[in-house]
Amino acid sequence: MDALSAEDAFLAGVLGVPPLPPEAQRRLAASIAWDRLLALASPNLHPTLADRIEPTLPPPEARHRLEAARRAAGVTALARRVALREALAALDVAGCPVIVLKGAALAELVYREPWLRPMEDLDLWVRPEDAARAAQALVRGSYQPAAHSPVAIGLAPRIGPPSLLRHGPTTVEVELHTDPVSLAGLSRARRERMWAQARSMPLAGAPASVLAPDDLLLHLGLHAAALHGFSAGWRSLLDVSLVLERWRGDWDWIAMQDDWAREGVGTWMRTTLWLGHALLGAPVPEAVLDPVRRAPSLREVEALAIEQLGHPGPLVPTLWRALFLPRRWRDRARRLRGLFRARYRGEPEKSTPRRPGTAALRGLLHDAIVKLPRDVRAWWRGDLRGERLRSRLGLADRRARLQQLVLGLEPADRGPQRSSVDA
């Protein structure tokens, strides 16, 4: 890829499927800046780099940082295992079906060792009708509402069960999802099919369910592309690539592409797969990638996606983008109105009813109590003002451009292309 810097190329090689051998790493390492490399990777990939990079290559300071990340990852992985085991056991006793999502499942399914897949929290998917019972089961055990949740500070005792809980002994947080945002673009029938196809398996020594491989790939692809616009960083591509490698000979590509087309998410999935294939060598048939390869905008998509991968983490909050990106006040008002409708009233789809009043109120309280103070702290640090704000707004603007380009890559897909980037 022409858009790759020396650090990008080294990172892609080390994270590749399979990773670069030591001799090739030495050749590429001669031209990289290690501080920039570690910044591109972000801390959540440092344990993987410590495991895959030839130990003699990094200079002392970088080597120290990677080794510290490796040790910390081992300790936190043990804490997560305890927290996950107790959460799953409590939900099993309460009779609440649960699907373990993202990192907590991937750590044991596709990574060589669980500590190689750091994560911010444990994501558990429960059915909406089980949410209150699930939260109560966890609270009866070793969990309590997280300190920054509305329920914990007494402002929302009747709004609904807490979605974010903290394991007392380890401080590991568990988030209970009833409708994962990254799956919001899928039809209700498709989400129900995920539940029907879920596979039972023990995780952390407790009974659990995980998504079937094709559903797992779909979730990861939409999470990386449609939800985050590739700003979740290189780890999201590594997750996808390892899943593709894990079930290399089992994919029914024709059936999956038909499924994506029916759901209107084909371009998001193919763009994710193309990046995983081009950057990390993920095993994807050429025929699946052909529509992306033939797109006239491929070079621009490539450059924009790589830029987003190199700036992991949240960009400017959605509210701030609505206020500052449009040039005219009329456009700002339109964006704010659309944001309110999507966030608090629900998308007006025929298959999905609008959010009931209590859920909308809960969303408002969550944003006021959790997001607003976080944004104020970011403003106080200087992240949301001055040159930093302008830089982050530029990234957000180019992320929106990337979204538009991806949606236009494959007009032949049946059904509307849905995106959760601005959710």
N, C-alpha and C positions, 0 to 999 in steps of 0.2 A: 504494500500500500504506500502510495506516494506521500500521504499525509502523516506518516509516522515519524516522530522524532527518534533520536538514538535511544532515549529512555523508554519511549513507547515500544520500540522494537525489542529491547531487552526484556521488558515486562511481558510482552506477548509471548516471547520465546520461553521464558521461565514458567509462565502459567499455561503453556501449550499442552495439548494432548497428543503425544507425550511431551514432557518438558525438554528443553534443550540439554544436550549432554554437556559435561564440564568443559570440554575443548571449545565448543561453540560459545559457551558463556564467556570464556576468557577473551575470545576475539571481540565480542560485542562490548564487554565491560570496559575496554580500553578507552571508549569514547563517551562514556556516560558520566553525568553528575549525580552522585549518590543522593544528595539532599533532594534534588528534583525527582529522582526515581521513587524515593520513599513518600514524597508528597503525592505523586501520581497514584501510587498504590493505595494510599490512605491506611490508617492503623489497622483496619479490619482485614487487611491482606498481609500484614507484616509476619504473622505466624507462618503463613504459607510460603512466603519468601524465605524465611529462616530455614524452612524445611527443604526448599528446592534449590536455593542458590549455593553454589560451591563455597564452602565455608571460608576459604582463603581469599576470596575475591573482594568482599567489602572492606573499606578502610576501617580503622579501629572504632571510630565513633558510630558509623553505620552498623558495624558488626555488633556493637554493644546494644544498640536500639533493637536490632532484630532478635538478639538472644533474650533481651528483657521481654519482648513481645511473646516469644515462644514460652518462657516460663509463666508469664501472666496468663496466657491462653490455657495452659495446662491446669492452673488453679481454678480459673473461672469455669472451665469445662466440667470439673468435678462438682462445683456448686450448681451448675445448670442441671447436671444429671440428677442430683438430689431433689432439686425443685421440680423438675419434670416428673420424676417418679412419684413424688407425693401428690402432684396435681392430677396425674392420670389415675392414680389409685383412688383419690377422693371422688373423681368424676365417675369412675367405674362403680364404686359403692353406691353413688347417688343414682345410677342408671341413666347418666347423661351421655349419649353418643358424642364422640369428639374426633375430629381429624386434626392431626398435627401438621402444621404448615411450615414451609420454608426451612430456615436454618436448623431447627430442632430435628426435623426429619432428614434433611440432607446430610447432616453431620454423621449420621449412622448409615445412611443408604449409599452415599457415593464418595464420601471422603475417607481416606486411608485411616485417619484417626479423628475422633470427634473434636479434639481441640484445634484442628486445622480449619474449622468453620466457626469463627467467632460470630456472635449475634448480639443485638441490642436487648432483645427480650425473647420470650417464648410465645409463639403465635399459635393459638388453639381456635379451631373453628367449631362452634356449636350451633345448633339450630335455634332460631329466634325464640321458639316456644320454651326452650330449655335454658335460656340465658340466666333468668333469675335463679333457677334451681342450681345451675352450675356455679354461679357466683357464691351462693349460700354454702354449697358443698366445700368450696375452697376456703371460705372464711371460717367454717367450722373446723378446718384443719389448721395449717400453719400459715395461711395467707390473710392479708388484710388489704383493704383498698389502698392504692398508692397514695402517697401524701398529697399529690397534686391533682387527684381526681375530685370531681364535684361532691361525690358522696362522702369522701373522707373528711372534708372540711365543713360538712353539715349544711351545704347550700342546696342539696338536691335529694332529700330523703325520700321523696315520692316520685322522682322522675324515672327511675329504673335501676337495674342492677349495675354495679360498677363494671366497666369493661377492662380496667387496668388494675391488677392486684400485685402485691409484693409479698414474696416469700420471706417470712420473718427471719429464720435462721441464716439465710444466704443473701438476702436483699435482691435476689433475682426477680425480675418482673415478668408477669404473664399477662398477655392481652387476649381477652376473649372476643373473637370476631363472630358476629352473626351474619353479616354480609360483607365479606372482604372487598375492600375498595378496588383491588386489582381485578376482581371478577365482575365488577358492576356492569361492564359492557356486555356480558353474556346473558342469554335468555334465562328465565327462571327454570325452564325445562333442562337446559344444559347444566345449570348448577345442581339441580336435583340428580342428574345423571352422575355427577361427580360423587355425590353421597352414595348412590347405588353401586358404583364401581370401586369404592374405597377398599383398600386391602388391609386386613388385620395383621398386625405384627407387634412383637414386644419392642418397646423403646424404653431405655433406662431401667429395664427390669420390670416394667408394668405393661399391661395390655393397652394397645393403642391402635389407631387406624391411620393410614397415610393415603395420599392420592395415588390412583393407578398411574403408571408411567406416562401415558399420553395426557392425562389430566395434569400431572405434575409439570410436564414440559409446557403445556398451555399456560398454567398459572405463572411459571417462572418467566416465560416469554412476555406475557402481558404485563407482569410486574416490572420487568426491566424496561420495556419499550413504551407501552401505552400509559402506564402510571407514572414512571419516572423519566421518560424521555432519555434513557441511558445515563442519567445523572446519578444513579445508584453506584456507578463505578465499575471497575474491572471485576469485582467479585460476582456481580450479577451474570456476566458472561461466563465466568468460570463455573458457576452453578449449572448453567445451561449446558456447557460443554461436557461436564462430568456426567450429567444425566444422559446426554446423547451417547456418550461412551459406555456407560453402565449397561444400557440395553441396546447396544449397537445393532445386533442382528434381529431385534424383535419389533422394530417400528413398522407399522402399516402406513406408509407415507401417503398412499392414495386416499385411504379413509380419513386420515388426519387432515389432509388438505381440503377434502370435501366438508369436513366438520368446521374448519376455520372459515371456509367460504360461507357456509350457512349462518355462522355467527357474525360474519362481517369483520373478522380480525386477521384475515390472511396476510395483509401487508405488514402488520406489526410482527407477526410470527416469522415471516420470511426475512424481514430485515434483521431481527434478532439472530436467526439462524445463520444468515449471511455473515454478520459480524463475528459470530462465534467461529464459523468456518474459516473466514479470511484471516482473523487475528490469532486464534488459538488452535486452529486445525481440527475443530469439531467435526465429527463424521456426519456429513449431510450430503445426500445425493445431488449431483449437479442439476438434474431435472427440476428439483425443488427450488433451486436458487436461480434458475434461468430468468424468471420474470424480473428479479431484482437486478441481475447482471445487465439486462438489456435496457434498463431505465436510463434515459438521457441525463437525469439528475444524480446518477450514482456517485459521481465524484464529490458533489456538494454534500450529499447525505453522509458519505464517508468522513469528510473533514469535520462536519458538525457533530457527528456521533462520537468521533474520537475526542473532540474537545470536551464533550459532556462526560465521557468516561474519565477524563483527566481532572474533572472538578467534581468529585463525589460529594454527596451530602445534599441537604435541601438548598434550593436557590432562594430567591426573594419570596416571602410568603405570598400566597395567592391574593390576599387583600391588597398588599402593597403593589403587586403587579397591576391589579385593576386600577389603582389610584395613579400610578406613575408612568406606566407604559403608553396608554393612549395619549395622543397629543391634544385632543379636544375634550372639553368638559362633557359634551353630549355623549362621546364614546365612553368616557369614564362612567357616566351614569348607566349606560347600557350594560357595561361589563359588571358593575356592581349589582344591577338588577338580576342579571343572569347568574352571577355567583350566589346570590341569596336564594334564588329559586332552586338551583341545583343542590346547594348544600343543605338547606333547611326544609325545603318543601318536597324534594325528591324529583327525579326526572319524570316528565309526564309521558311515560311509555304505557302502551295499552296493557302490557303484561305485568307491569309493576305499579301498584297503587301508590298514591302520594303518602309521604310519611305522616303518621298520626301526630296530633298536636304534642303529645308528651315526648315523642322522639325528636320532633323539631326543637322543642324547648330544651331537651337534653343536649342537642347539638349546639345550641346557642350558649348554654351554660359551660359546656366543655371548652368552646373556643374562648369565651370570656375569661375562664379561670386558668386554662392551660396555655392556650396559644398567645393571648394578648400579653401576659407577663413575660413569656419567652421572647416575643418580638420587642417588647420594651427593653429587656436586658440586652438583646442584640443591638438595638439602637444605642443604648448607653455605651456598649463596648466599641461602637463605631462601625459595626458591620452593616448597618442599615442607614448610613448617611455618608455624605461626601463621596470621595472617590471609590470607596468600597461598594457603596450602594450603586453607583453608576456602572461599575464593573459587573456586579451581580445582575443588574437589570439588563446589561448587554447579553450576559449568558442566558437569561430568561427569554429575551427577544429571539436569540438564535435557536433556543430550544423550541420555541413556537414555530420558527421557520422549519426546523427539522421535522416537527410534527406535520406541518402542511405537506412537505415533500414526501414523507413516508406515506401519508394518506393518498397521494397521487401516483404512487409507484405502480399500482396494479388495478386499473379501473375495471378490469374484467371480473373482479370478485363480486359474487352475488351478495346483495344486502349492503346496508350502510356500514362504513368503517367507523367503529366507535373508538373514542379515546378517553382516558381518565387522567390525562396529563394535568388538567387544571382542576382536578377534584380536590 
